Amino acid sequence: MQIGMKINQMIAVGGGTKNPKWMQIVSDIAQRELLLGDVYGAAFGDALLAALGTGCFRGIDDITKRIQFRGSIQPNTAHSNVYQKGLSIYTRLYEQTQDLMHE
């Protein structure tokens, strides 16, 4: 689904950020810089999005001012073809089994 929003960076918080290899994979798949929040509770990200949705923040910029970052991961474009091929296979598989999966 396309909504016309351009995403330049992503923010990751929670336990998964402790695994550099996993964070690199996420960045590579999305082909976006991944900022690593210095917070390990996954519910923290959920709470920030809920606060944004209820108007407690004016936008993402307000949220990023409240998070301490301990680094970032740059996407490795050389890995893009591998992930795109996998996405293509997954998409075709999902389309062919969608009804069965929903049962």
C-alpha positions as CSV (number, residue, x, y, z in Angstrom):
1,M,0.0,0.0,0.0
2,Q,1.3,3.4,-0.9
3,I,0.4,6.5,1.2
4,G,2.8,9.0,-0.3
5,M,5.0,9.4,2.7
6,K,8.8,9.5,2.3
7,I,10.7,7.7,5.1
8,N,14.3,8.6,5.3
9,Q,15.2,7.1,8.7
10,M,13.8,4.5,11.1
11,I,14.1,4.3,14.8
12,A,14.6,1.0,16.6
13,V,14.1,0.5,20.4
14,G,13.8,-2.7,22.4
15,G,15.8,-5.8,23.0
16,G,16.3,-6.5,19.3
17,T,18.6,-3.5,19.1
18,K,21.2,-5.4,21.2
19,N,21.8,-7.7,18.1
20,P,23.9,-5.7,15.6
21,K,23.5,-8.4,12.9
22,W,19.7,-8.2,13.2
23,M,19.7,-4.4,13.1
24,Q,21.9,-4.6,9.9
25,I,19.4,-6.9,8.3
26,V,16.5,-4.6,9.1
27,S,18.4,-1.6,7.7
28,D,19.4,-3.6,4.6
29,I,15.8,-4.8,3.9
30,A,14.3,-1.3,4.4
31,Q,17.2,0.4,2.7
32,R,17.0,3.2,5.3
33,E,19.3,4.4,8.1
34,L,18.3,2.8,11.4
35,L,18.7,4.9,14.5
36,L,19.3,2.9,17.6
37,G,17.5,4.2,20.7
38,D,19.2,3.8,24.0
39,V,16.0,2.2,25.5
40,Y,15.5,-1.6,25.7
41,G,11.8,-1.8,26.4
42,A,9.8,-2.6,23.2
43,A,6.7,-1.1,24.9
44,F,8.5,2.2,24.9
45,G,8.2,2.5,21.1
46,D,4.5,1.5,21.4
47,A,3.9,4.2,24.0
48,L,5.6,6.8,21.8
49,L,3.4,5.9,18.8
50,A,0.3,6.0,21.0
51,A,1.3,9.4,22.3
52,L,1.8,10.6,18.8
53,G,-1.6,9.3,17.7
54,T,-3.4,11.0,20.6
55,G,-1.8,14.4,19.9
56,C,0.7,14.4,22.8
57,F,3.4,15.1,20.2
58,R,3.2,17.4,17.1
59,G,5.2,15.0,15.0
60,I,8.1,12.6,14.8
61,D,10.6,15.4,15.4
62,D,9.1,16.0,18.8
63,I,9.6,12.3,19.6
64,T,13.2,12.1,18.4
65,K,14.0,15.0,20.8
66,R,13.0,12.7,23.7
67,I,15.1,9.7,22.7
68,Q,18.8,9.3,23.4
69,F,20.5,7.5,20.5
70,R,23.5,5.3,20.9
71,G,24.3,4.9,17.2
72,S,22.9,4.2,13.8
73,I,23.2,1.5,11.1
74,Q,23.6,2.4,7.4
75,P,22.0,0.1,4.9
76,N,24.3,-2.1,2.8
77,T,23.0,-1.7,-0.7
78,A,24.9,-4.8,-1.8
79,H,22.5,-7.0,0.1
80,S,19.4,-5.4,-1.5
81,N,19.1,-8.0,-4.3
82,V,19.1,-10.9,-2.0
83,Y,16.3,-9.5,0.1
84,Q,14.3,-8.3,-2.9
85,K,14.4,-11.8,-4.4
86,G,13.2,-13.2,-1.0
87,L,10.4,-10.6,-0.9
88,S,9.3,-11.6,-4.4
89,I,9.1,-15.3,-3.4
90,Y,7.3,-14.5,-0.1
91,T,4.8,-12.2,-1.9
92,R,3.9,-14.9,-4.5
93,L,3.7,-17.5,-1.8
94,Y,1.4,-15.3,0.3
95,E,-0.9,-14.5,-2.6
96,Q,-1.2,-18.2,-3.5
97,T,-2.0,-19.3,0.1
98,Q,-3.7,-16.2,1.6
99,D,-7.1,-17.8,1.9
100,L,-5.6,-20.9,3.6
101,M,-3.6,-18.8,6.0
102,H,-6.6,-16.8,7.1
103,E,-8.5,-20.1,7.9
